[in-house]
Amino acid sequence: MNDISQRLQAIRERIQNAAERCGRDPGTAELLAVSKTFPVEALQEAVAAGQLLFGENKVQEIMAKAPQLPASLQWHLIGHLQSNKVRKILPLAAAIHSIGSLSLARDVDRIAGELGLFPKVYLEVNLAAESSKHGFGIEELRSSLEELYALRRLEIQGLMCIPPYDEDPELSRPYFVRLRELRDELEKSGGAPLPRLSMGMSHDFEIAIAEGATIVRVGSAIFGERTYAMP
Ligand SMILES: *Cc1c(COP(=O)(O)O)cnc(C)c1O
């Protein structure tokens, strides 16, 4: 077994254990393998080890990699999406985790209509109100919900967050709790289910699962350290 398949196997076991520890069915916590910056060969190793869900943060990178890999893979866009790239990504992405503003949501809805698609999307929440990050503010999301639900092309899955990074994964927990509580609140006030939570990365995915993540986005723990910084 190569490194990638070994690490993938280890992550899967940790996901399973984390789910079982809190009494969850392990099948409810999916693993998104975040392959940004890694070459197609690395993804092929993961595919050979049974991985089908891949996350990338750039539209161009999905466009470059997808044609070189099996059509059965599912690509999730997890990075910031610019409106001028929506038309390109919609036919390729199985889900978009980074709907972080009403104007982007409107553009995705309109273009999905033109293309005859119903994209699966997550609403990204900027919980710590970091100016360096995209995403809805909490208040902004509350007041935008009605209009978001009126965008009939969007299949809104749930919420996504990227907590401020700290080496100590326990410091991510309060953010995961807030995302789950916000989800519960919006389900009540909006009257529509938001069943999914996209949260947790290499260093904190077990805590995310304990707090309700349904998909964890794990990159470096599978593929190794990236040689350039995450944009
Ligand atoms: C890069 C990235 C990840 C994965 O980060 P790792 O620490 O390598 O697991 C997860 N989510 C987003 C949004 C990312 O950009």
The ligand as a Gaussian input file, in Angstrom:
#p B3LYP/6-31G(d) Opt

LIG

0 1
 C       -7.637000      23.486000       2.227000
 C       -8.972000      23.423000       2.823000
 C       -9.329000      22.337000       3.640000
 C       -8.390000      21.214000       4.022000
 O       -7.410000      21.664000       4.879000
 P       -6.392000      20.616000       5.594000
 O       -5.939000      21.345000       6.798000
 O       -5.309000      20.385000       4.613000
 O       -7.152000      19.398000       5.903000
 C      -10.631000      22.311000       4.122000
 N      -11.520000      23.285000       3.831000
 C      -11.193000      24.346000       3.054000
 C      -12.238000      25.372000       2.775000
 C       -9.920000      24.439000       2.527000
 O       -9.628000      25.486000       1.756000

